[in-house]
Structure formats: C-alpha cells, structure tokens
Amino acid sequence: MAASELYTKSARVWIPDAEEVWKSAELTKDYKNDDASLQLLLEDGANIEYKLDKKIKNLPYLRNPDILVGENDLTALSYLHEPAVLHNLKVRFIDSKLIYTYCGIVLVAINPYETLPIYGTDIINAYSGQNMGDMDPHIFAVAEEAYKQMARDERNQSIIVSGESGAGKTVSAKYAMRYFATVSGSASEANVEEKVLASNPIMEAIGNAKTTRNDNSSRFGKYIEIGFDSRYRIIGANMRTYLLEKSRVVFQADEERNYHIFYQLCASSHLPEFKALRLSSANDFLYTRQGRSPVIDGVDDTKELCTTRNAFTLLGINESYQMGLFQVLAAILHLGNVEIKDKDSDSSLIPPNNRHLTAFCELVGVTYQDMAQWLCHRKLKTATETYIKPLPRLQATNARDALSKHIYAKLFNWIVEHVNKALITNVKQHSFIGVLDIYGFETFEINSFEQFCINYANEKLQQQFNMHVFKLEQEEYMKEQIPWTLIDFYDNQPCINLIEAKMGILDLLDEECKMPKGSDDSWAQKLYNTHLKTCSLFEKPRMSNRAFIIQHFADKVEYQCEGFLEKNKDTVNEEQINVLKASKFDLLVELFQDELKATSPTGQVPGTGGRTRLSIKPGKSRETSSKEHKKTVGCQFRNSLQMLMETLNATTPHYVRCIKPNDFKLAFSFDPKRAVQQLRACGVLETIRISAAGFPSRWTYQEFFSRYRVLMKQKDVLPDKKLTCRNVLEKLVQDKDKYQFGKTKIFFRAGQVAYLEKLRADKLRVACIRIQKTIRCWLARKKYLRMRSAAITIQRFTRGYQARCLAKFLRRTQAATIIQKYQRMVVERKRYRQKQAAALAMQTILRAYLARQKYKALLREHKAVIIQKRIRGWLARCWYKRCLHSIVYLQCCIRRMKARRELKKLKIEARSVEHFKKLNKGMENKIMQLQRKVDDQHKENRVISEKLIGLETSYGAESERLRGELNRLRGVEEDAKNKANQVTSLLEELERLKRELTVTQQEKKTIEDWAQTYRDEMEKMVSELKDQNGLLKKDKDDLNRLIQEQSQQMTEKMARAITQETQQLVTDLNEERSRYQNLLTEHLRLEEKYDDLKEEIALSSNVSKPGHRRTDSTHSSNESEYTYNSEYTELEEGSRASEDVTRGIDTSLTLKLQKRLTELEQEKQSLRDELENKEEQFQRARARDDAEFKKARGAELEYESLKRQELESENKKLKHDLAEMRRSLLGDAATAAGAPGSPAYNVLLDQLNASCEELEVRKEEVLILRSQLVSQKEAMHHKETMTEPSIFVEDVSKLKDADELKQAYIGLKDTNRLLEHQLQTQRRGYDNEVEALRGELQNVKEENNRQQQLLAQNLQLPPEARIEASLQHEITRLTNENLELMAEDPTASREARVIILRRMVDLMEQLEKQDRTIRKLKKQLKVYSKRIGEMGAGQTEGQTSPGQMVEEPIHPVNIPRREKDFQGMLEYKKEDELKLVKNLILELKPRGVAVNLIPGLPAYILFMCLRHADYVNDDQKVRTLLTSTINSIKKILKKRGDDFETVSFWLANTCRFLHCLKQYSGDEAFMKHNTTRQNEHSLSNFDLAEYRQVISDLAIQIYQQLIKCMENILQPMIVSGMLEHETIQGVSGVKPTGLRKRTSSIADEGTYTLDSILRQLSTFHSIMCQHGTDPELIKQVVKQQFYIIGAVTLNNLLLRKDMCSWSKGMQIRYNVSQLEEWLRDKGLMTCGAKETLEPLIQAAQLLQVKKKTDEDAEAICSMCHALTTAQIVKVLNLYTPVNEFEERVSVAFIRTIQTRLRDRCESPQLLMDTKMIYPVTFPFNPSSLALETIQIPSSLNLGFLTRV
C-alpha cells in the first residue's frame, strides 16, 4: 500500500520528543512521494515542519485508530511499534487503572504502588478454568495457563518473573504461588500449600531489604519448584537461590536498610525471650544505621517478626532453633560494633573487655581471646613453616566484615535448606511448575561485578525468550499452513560467547585470579588485548584504562574493573572459621559442619578492596568437594545459571515482565522515559518486532465476516463464508503479500487492519450521512408540516380573536362616550358650584378683611398720634437735658482751665520770673493773643447769653401755652383712656374668644386626628388580628397536619423498624441455616475424604479382612446420635467407640449452635433495647414539641393539648396497670413453678395429657389381659375336670414349660398389680397437677388465648419454621417480661427467671422419666403376652381334639391396639434387608421409575416397610432399615453424583420419605391435612423426630450435590451463551483484532448459545417435575440456577474489557428478557429468580446509558443500587467502544461517580460469589395418595415383600 494512501490530511502520527519520548501530531497536508517534509499540527495547537531524510524516507510512525487504544494484547494493535506500545500501556495504566497487559506470550505488569482489590479468592475462582485469552490480562491468567498446560500436555512449566528492583517481581511471584495453592489444594493433610505460602515471609525477612527504589526489594534470585501429584494437587516444593547480596549485611547506602530480619529483632528487643540477645534500637548498631532510614512507613517490624516466627513454626522449625537463629543474627550485629584500633602502622588491636565482642562471643559460644586474636591477625603457611602476621586496622575491619557476611550467607543457606526439607514430601512428584523471581537488566553510573553477573543472566534468559517466541510464531504459521518466511530477530549468542566462551571475560577473570600478582589493571589489559579488535560488542572507553563496555541486547553498559578480582575470589580468614567451628553453640557448628578451607585459589589474603556483594548457593547438594568449594564466584554462577537454563529449557516457559512506572513510588504515575527504557531491556519490544515482522493481526473467518460485512454487497455473500472472505479481501486489498489465508484464520501484515478499519469507517460514515440526510429531511418536512398546520391554526384563532377584540372595542368606545358626556356634565356643574361658593366665600372674606383693615388703619393713626406726642415730649426733654449737661460741662471745663491758668501763674510767680521770661521769649505775644481771644470769647458769650435769655423768654411763653394745651389734652386723654379701657376690654374679650376658638379648633382637630388615628389603629389592629387569626388557623392546620404526619411517620418508622427487624431476623435465620448447611457440606466432604483415605490404605496394603467391613462414618454418627434410650442397648456395644467419637463431634456442633443462638438472642435483645430507647426519645421529643406548640396556640389548641395530656395520662395509667398485672401474674407463675400460657407450658401440658391418655390405654390393655388370663384359667380348669386324670397327667408331663408357664403367670400377676398401683399413683399425681395447672390457666385466660392463637398460627407453618417461630416467640415473650421486671426489680426478675427455668427443666425430666417407664412396661407387656399366647396355643393343640375345638374354640391371646390398622404396610424378613436396599436403591434406574411408575414410589415402599417394623415394635429393625437407607442413598450419590437425573430422583424421594415421616408421625400439626384413613396409618410405637432431622440433613446434602451437578453442566454454557454468542445478529460487531484467542489456550469444544441454556434449564425442570419434586423445592433450585447464571455472567463481564460495550449491553438485556420469558412460561416468576439477575440487568443498563454529564452520573447512581461502587467503576473503566462513533468514558466522569458513591456502606468485593448457595428449606407437602392403594411393580424385583 502506497504511503500516499496512508499519510493523508488528518492522519495522525508519532514524532520523537525529548520529554515525552513520543508525541502525537496530525498531518495538515497530504503527503506526496517527493515531499521533503511533513506539515504537522501538535496537540497543543502548534504547527511544525517535520523534515524527512531523502535517502531513507524516515516517515513517522502512524498512530492506531482510537478504537484500538487500550487493547488487552499489544500484538493486537494494527501498527506495531514503540510509540503505539507505550501509548497503549499508558492509557490502560493511567485512565483505566489496569496494570496488566499482554504482549504476545508476555504479561507486562506495571507496579501501581497501591494496593488493589484484584487478588482475592473470588478473582482466583473467576480465572480458574478459563482460557488465557478469554479474560482480561492478569497474573492469575498466566498461572492458570501454566497449570492447565501442565495437566494437558504432561509437561513441566515455568513462570519467569523479571524486572528492575521495585517493579513488583516478588509480589507477582507470590500471587502466582497463591493461585496454585488455592486452585490445586494439597494431596495430604499436611497443608503443603500453606507451607509453600509460609516460606514467603521467611525469605522476605532474610533476603529482602529497603532500597531507594523499593521498600521490599529482593536481594537474591530464587527459583521455586512447586510439585504436583498425578491428580495435580500440591505435594511439596523446592527452592533454589541465586546471588545473595552479602555486602548489604555490612554496608547500606543512604535511604536504604539492611535485611528486614535485623530491624525486626531490634524492634522486638523489649520482649522477654529476647533479653539475652542484648539488642537495642537499630540506630545503636553499625550494620543497621548506615542508611539512616531504620523505619519503613506503614510497616510494623514487631508484627512482621511475629509473622516470621509463625511461618517458622508452620514449617517445622521449632522454638529452640528459632532462638538459635536469632542468636546468630544478634551476634552479627554485635560483631559489626566491635571497634578495631590502630596499634601501629602495620598492626591493630581490640581493646580488652570490649562489650560488643564479649556479647558476640557469649552468643556464639567461643572464647574472647581467640576471637580477638584472629580478628587482628592472620596465619601464613609456607612449605615448611607457619607465620602469624598482624593486620592493619583497615584490613582487620575488612576481615571482620567478611566474617559477618560469611556467617550470614551460611545462615541464609541453612534456612533455605530447612525450608526445602519442610516442603519435601514422600509422595512421588508427577510434575512441577517453577516460579523464577530474578533480577532484571541493570545499568547504573558505576557498574561492577554484580551488574555484570546480573546482565549476563539476563542475556541468557533473553536468548531463551527469543527462541521461544520465534518457535511459537513458527508453530502458529505451520498450524495454519501458510507460507513460512524466515523472520530476522536479534540473536545475542555473540554477547554470551563474549562472556562465557573459552578465553571469554569470565575465563580471563578466573585466570587472573589464579595469578600470584593478579590485579584488576592487568585483567583489563588482557581484555583489551583479547577482545578489543576481535569482537564488535566489546569496546574500550576513551578516557579510562580500567573499564570496558559491552553491547548488551538492551543497551551499552560500561563496567569498572575495580573490585572484580576481589569479588570473584570471595575469601574469608580460615582461622576465624576454625574458631567458630570450635564453638559450644550447636547451631553454629551445624552451620559450618561442611565448611572447608575458604581461601582464595592463590592463597592470597583479601586486600582492602570493596565489599563482596554476591553469594551463590550451588544448585547441587551441600556436600561439595574441596575442589568445588574453591571455585570462583563467576564459575559457580555460570554453573548454576547453566543448570537453571537446562531446567527452563525442559519446561514450557511463561513470561511476566514487571515495569516500574516511576522512580518516586507514586501511585499510578507514569514516566515514559523510564517505561521505554525498561521495555527495551525486558524484551517486550523485541516481541513486538518479531510479531510485526510477520503477520501480527489474525482473524477467524467468522470474525472477519461479522466485522466487515458492511463492505460486502449482497451478491458477494456466499454460503461459504471462507470463500466470501477471500473474494472480498482480494477486492479490498490489491497487494496479496499483505495477507495470507490459513485453515481457520486470515493473517494480516501490520497496518492492514487499520486500512480495513478506515474503509469500514468511511463506508459507515457515508451510510450515516445518508441516513442522517434522510432522517433530517423527514424531520424537517415533518417539522414544516407541523409548523404550517400550527401557523394556520394560530392565524384562525388570532383573526377571530382580533374580530372579537374590535367589536368589544367599539362597544366600549360608545359606552365610554356616553359615560364621558355625563361625567363631564357632572364635573362642570360641580366645578361651577365650587367656583360660585368660592367666589361668595372670597367676597365675604375680602369685605371682612377690608373692614378690618380700615378699622386697623384708624386705630393705628390714633395710636400713632399718641405715640408721637409722647415721643416728641420725650425728645424735647432729652434735648433739654443734653443742653443743660453740655452747658454745665462747658462751664466746668472753662473753670478748670481758668483754674489751671491761675495755678500756673502762681507756680511761675513762685519761680523765677525772669528765668521763664528768658526761656519763653515771645510767650507774651502769645498770651496777648490768647487774651484777645478770651476777650472775643467773652463777647460771644455775652451775645449767646442774650440769645439764651431771649430764648428762655420765648420758651416760657411757649411753655405756658403748651401747659394749657397739655391740660386740655389731659382731659381728652382721660376720655380717651376711658374709651381705650372699654376698647381694651373688648379687644381682650375678642382675644379671649379667639383664643377659645383657637383652642376649640385645636381640640377639635386633635380629637379628629385622634379619632382618625384611633380608627386607623383599630382598622390596623383588626386587620392584624384577622391576619393573626388566619396565621393561627394556618398554624393550627399545620400543627394538626404536622402531628398527623409525625404520627404517620412514626407509624411508618415503627413499621419500617419492625420490617427491618423482621428482615434482620430472617437474614440471621438464613445465615444460620446457611452455616448449618455448610457444616453439613464440610461433614460430607470429610466423610468422602475419609472414605478415599480408607480406599487408598486398602489399595496400598492389599490386605483384605474377610467378614469385616467398616461402617460408614455417617452410619455410626446416625446410630450414636439418633437412638432411643431402651433396655436393649447391649446389642450395639460393638460400635460404641465410633459412636463416642461422633458424639463428640455432634456435641461440639450442638454447643456451637447453642452459642450462636445465645448470640442471636443477645443481638435481638440489644436491638429491642435500642428500639425502646428510640421510642422513648420520640415520646420525649413529641411531648417537648407539644409543650412548645401549646405555648403558641390559642385556647382551642390548649384545650386539645389538655385533652391529649389526659389521654396520655390515662394511657400511661393503663400501661402501669398492665405492667402491675404482668408482674403479679409472673409472681404467681414463679410461686406456682410454671408460666401458664407460654408455649413451653402448652407443650408440657400436651405431653402430660398424652401421657395420661397413654396410661389409660395401657390400663385398659392390662385389664383385658387380666380378664383373658382368668378366662383361660377357667377353661383350663374346666378341661381338667372333663378329661381323665391319666390323660391330663400324661399331657401335663409332655409339657416341658409347665413350671415356666406357672412362674410366668405368677410374675405377670405381680407385674400387673405393680403396674396398676403405679398407674393409679401416677394418675392421682397427674390429676392433682393438672388441676393446679388448670387453676393457674384460668387466672391468665386472656394471655392463654393469645398464646393459643399464636400457636395455631405456628402450626400452619412447616416444622422447621414452626420450631423457629415458637422459639422466636418464646424468646420475645421472655425478653419483654424480663425487661419489664428488670426495669422495676432486677433481683426479682432474675429469681423468677431462674425459678421458671428450673421448673421447666424438672417437668421435662419428669416427663422423660415417665416416658421411659411407660416404654419399659410396654415392652414387658408385649413379651409376656407373646409368651402366654404361645403357651396357650401349645396347650390347645396338645389337649383338645378337633371336635372339641369346633365346639369350644380357644383363641390365642391378642391385645388389641387402637392405632393399628393392618393395611398399607410391607413385611420383609431380616435377611432380606440387603436385597431390599440393593434392588430399591443401589440398582434402581431413575429413568424407568420416573416414566412408568408413580413419583416417589421408592419412598412410599420404604415407608411402608418402616410402618411394619413400627407395627411389630422392632426398634432394631427400624434403626437398621433407616441407617441402611441413608447409607445406600449416600453410596449411590457418591457413585453417580455427577448424574443430574440420579441426584434429582433421590432428592425427590428423600423429601417424599421425609414428608411421609411427618405426615404419619401422629403429630396434630402434620395430621390436619390427612384423611381419616391416613390418620389411622400413623406410626404407633416410635417417635422418629430425630431421624427426621437426619433425613433432612441428607436432603440438604443431596440438594447441594444437585446444585453442584447443575453448576458443572451450566458453567461451560453461561459465558458463551450470555456474552459471546450474538443472539441478535448484527448488533454487536467484533472489535478489530482484540478478540484473538491465545495460541496456547485450549481450543473451544463447542459454541453454546442462549437456546442451549434455555433447553438445559427446561431439561432440568422437566426431570424434576417427572420425579415429583416439590414445587417449592423446584422454585429454590431455579432461583439458584439463575443466581449462578447472573453471577458468572457479571463476573466475566467485569473481567473482560472486550465485553463492555453498548451493543453487548443490548445483547445481555435481550438474553435476560428471554430468561424472564422462560420463567413466565414455567410459572416461576414468583420464585425470586428474576431478582437474582438484577445486578446483571443494571450492569447492562450501565453499558447503554449516557455517561457524560453530572445528570447522567446522578441517574447512574440511582439506577445501579444492586451494584457495588467497585463494580460500577470497573464497568466504566472497562467500557470500550466497538465503533468509532462511540465515545469513551472520561476519567473526570468516573471520578464524579466515585465521589457520589463515596458514602455507600457496602462490601469492597468486586466479583460475586459464584459458590454461594442459598439455604434450602423443605416445606411440608403431604401426599393425598393412600398407602393401601400402592401396588409394587414386578420390575422392581421386590417379590419378597408381603403386603400386610
């Protein structure tokens, strides 16, 4: 196919990336052959140009379609290359949380660093028996494949587990061994599988340690061979170890630990038994503190030591040996703390009394001086002398560490040896499965001898792996008969030759070790000289002369030569070993008993080089020769590796490659770089390359036809599908080299399936577009027509509405006009009248205002005149006063001035006048001027004085005038005052009136406002009151409704609580029944095992003991457990030993059941107490709520509350009275020593009445016997008198038993008298007791009636349910009474309970004693009556003649029995019992009986024989018949237990026999359905209730055998019919290449369909109906059948990713509907079978619902209530689209589901328990068939039976 066809636009490719290794991109442009680059679009939106090499055209890898992502098998991918593998692993690991993936024959396991629930027993059972390709990848699938091939091919198998440290190798190997131990079991009683698993904690403790990569890293390799016998059961195991890292004992890197056992001992040093070891914290010892990480998170070293010690004990290593081991380990720790100091430069010493060396010597039993001497010295031997040379401190320290490592290696080998001894068995091994847990390819920055050996081992394993893969591919091609072309694959033989061939690296290393002066440098030079030019795989580093590089299959590795020689020699000081050999410690001597000289081949002393990391346990025996012991480490490792490869080549290998996803131990975190590195190293990519080189994609013709039917035309489809596929494929793919046609499959080259998928997707896309186009056209036209019709309708209604609106508008307009006219008229008239009234008011107001203004103006003028007059007078007076004041002031000033002048003059005169004259020249002039001024002033003053005089004169005249006017005005003023006083009074009156008016108006306004406010407030208050009243009414209604709801809720709550309690009790009952039935199953298994052991012993001894046959254990147990206490037990003394053993077992079983019953009673009591507490809390809460409601409610509510309180008080009073009455009744019952009305009392009373009736009957029999004896005596006396004395004497002399007859007669008379006396005494006692009991019964009549009603109800139930119901009722009654008594008087309640129990026990003992007495007397009566009858017959025969017999017939004594009717019975002789059992049970063919005879005929025949044995009162015959019947049924079931028809037949007959025992037992509960005739056939002498229980247990065992047989038949059909077969053709297309079966799996034997299942179910049903199985039992069987179908289908769905798709969900739902239809046809819909399919139905619905939004998540959570959270999440994770149009479930959606289901309380179990069997019950089903009508056919060969 041309690249241009694949590299088109939108094609997705992988391109290299530095961070993610590979990155996805999409082509944005079609590729052409001459293009030099590709235009790509990355996922982050970036556009890049990808350059292509023009020479090689390095086109990027194509990406697989999304539908192929997440495949179970990497080889199923269409494009097989590294990025596809990496992406597929990442998607499965991160998104789907799947850690296992197939890669051809390899299982890739990625360490999740998290505990996953996928390793339980349910998962093991699910994978058991399945083909490897049918289930999802798992370590259990690989283990099952190995186990299956071992059984099928008779060839040993190997499981090779490899990977880096921390990748999970040890865990994978552990789970594989657990699978073998669980599936196969052990062939002996030694529990070998437990021992094999117990070796794991021991080896982990001494061989595992914490590293930086792994907390539990295995520091050694191991190969465990698990042995199996011829029946493929585990018989033993053997372990071989490789490369123990001894250097870890003395050195640990940072963040690492020493071996776990050291830390376990230090953590447990506080225990008393470890005090002698002198241990302390791990930080106190050098060997345990170097890593500075002594604690592992989540690991308790103390508990781990307990686990280790328990494992030692289980493997047979006793406590003393364990303490010896711990002693040696503690000694190693102390030895590491021994401090060696420098004595000088060439010697060292240990200080005396070193505490740790003293402890070491005491622990290992050596002397302090010797050990101190040889720790610091060494012995050198020459040909003639021996020298002792001191060691420097560094060499002494290295020697000490070498000794520690050597001791630990010896201890490790000793433990491995003893573990192997414990796992060895004497049984011959038929085959084995080996589990190899070995290190993977390692490369570090510094690689030394350890990495070299490890990588050498991986080279060998990789070569073996490549050859095996190549061989399988070749076998597949040859099987399909297609042309075989040689596939080129990498052969690493040159690399192996470089290492191990002659003159190879190991040879040169050994040769250098033998050289006296050999060194690492000289060895490196030899390597360079030998291989540098001759081998291309060997290189020399450029910058080093002490290193070399080897090109391994995985990568180039550079090794440092330093330390190679020293580690290869692995030497230890011989004298130190001799000191240890001389130890007084036996275990240490045992460790070194085979120790020889452990020196190097050259005798050199170990230098100061590094630590030795490697210890090899040879694969051969420990008894090795001296030569073998001197072999180097490399030589030993090469030999042991060669032995390992020989073992692996002789087995069929299975590969598990463990991958470490990240270096930080993060859960579900994936580092692509680390993953790719490991994939390249472990050979996974090589497998991919080999597969891709050939035809990796393989389809069957049917799968190809189903998948690509869409690419075919109708004319292309031929009847021969093979020819059809050939023709179509030739048309689709032109290049015939791209595919090949095999016999059953079509083989495709890589990429062809992707091309076909592209064609299919294009075809489907075109079809979808056409369908969408047509559908959208139809939807659009339908929508258009619907819219058009709707538009027309809308228009019609709109137009009518508009017309109606217009008419309405016109009417409204006219009415509005009229209204407006009158309205306007009224408004205008009102306005005019308002204006008129306003105008008049305004005029009135204006006129009044003008008048008032005029009056006010006149009044103001008058008052102004008066004011002016007064003002003017006041102003004149003021002016006058100012003038007068001014004149006086002026005079004062002048006078003062003059005075001053005068004073001045006087002063001047007083002084020198001349002086002043001199000083004041010109002053005189000034004085003269002033004098003139003064004169002028005088003149002016005179003028002014004159003027003043004139003015005074005029003023006087004017004053006179004014004084006259004033007088006049005063008169006027008096008048005015008088009038003013009147005006003032009027004004005051007016003002007063105004004020009163104003006050009145204000009061009126206030009153009006108050009234308005009051009215508003009242209206508001009324409205508020109305609202409040409404609220109160509403509250009242709410409260009433709330009370009703609470009452209803409480009723519902109580009903739910009662229902839950009932369901819980029913569940507990079913659990108890299930436990009991499981115990029966275990008992049956042990019996079968016991029989098998007996057979094996008999076969092995080949000694037969004639006449001796050991009885079956069941027989002995039946005889021991279900026999009567009779006087003839001496007949069974021979079987007492076996009975005692079985009695012990049965007693323990009874005690367990009693204990369980007590626990159930306690649980019920606690539940009842809790229920009462809840009721009390509810009562208190309701009372508190009522109190709160009463405060808020009105009078009516208060009245109701009071009324309710009264009723409650009356109720409490009644309860109190009832309690008092109960206490009084209980007190009376306690004093009367019984509890009348209780079920126990009724049972006792019925038994007493029955005893009385029996006594009456026996009394009548004694009287009849007495009368007959008297009549016989009289007849004999009459004959005596009638015959001759000689004849009589002669006849009497002939009687040999005359004396015996006489003695018997006398003894019989005495016995009769004694019996009569005893019967009368007992009768009187019984009468008195019955009268007392009747009196007590009368006192509690109501209680008794209730109990009788309950008893009557219980009698309608089946026997088992009746017993349980009566027991449950009695427990309930006693519990209630005890609770009431304990609440009031605990002491009295306990005493009363004790008295009642004691009285009941006494009554039961008395009744049992009387019953035994009656039976004993009955037997004596029968013996005497038989003897008398025989003697009477003998006398009649010897003394009378035939005539006399006719005249006076004397009949033998016959005691009539009321119960007996001599019909419906079969008599047989004792010796015919074996013949009866043989013909009726062992050799009976069910098919003929079921077809020709009545159902249950064998059961009827056996019961009729049993009736006759009961009739003749032969308890031995009854016992032997029942025991033989039970054992024969068990024998035939053991012989033909896999035949459903046989098992069903005997289940039906056993149940019918059980029903007959019940129906004719004489129990009234079983007799109410009988006819009168059937009641007369009841058993008369024996109560077989205990045997009924035995037969019920037998029926349970048969039922379980039936279920197992049915399961074995249905199991192969379920998965094929319910999941794989396409019931609806064409719905579920086959997914591309993902359904390819593994070539190593067993081929399918046939294809089953749903019709096969339905036919098989119909067959089961018809067989059971033909055999007459009870209908209720058939329903239980069908329910179990449907549970198995649902559980197996769901479990396979949860473990098969290819089945979780939308179309498969539709197929499952259709199949379930067909099963429901089958139930409906058979009338079994009510049997509960449909409900068992609910989880499967919900899983199918989950596959079909939408899974996108939160609403979808909510719908899923509410829908899948029958599925657990783990199951829901698992289905969502496994959901896989079959077509490109389906979408995957997002991780976010799954997280949403998990969040919503977080609060669910459920079991975390993933799978359903397919082994679970519902507990079975056998409801009583009486038969209407009359026994006397049954005819025995001659075909049964039962002619020896006689009808009676």
Disulfide bonds with the S-S distance in Angstrom:
none
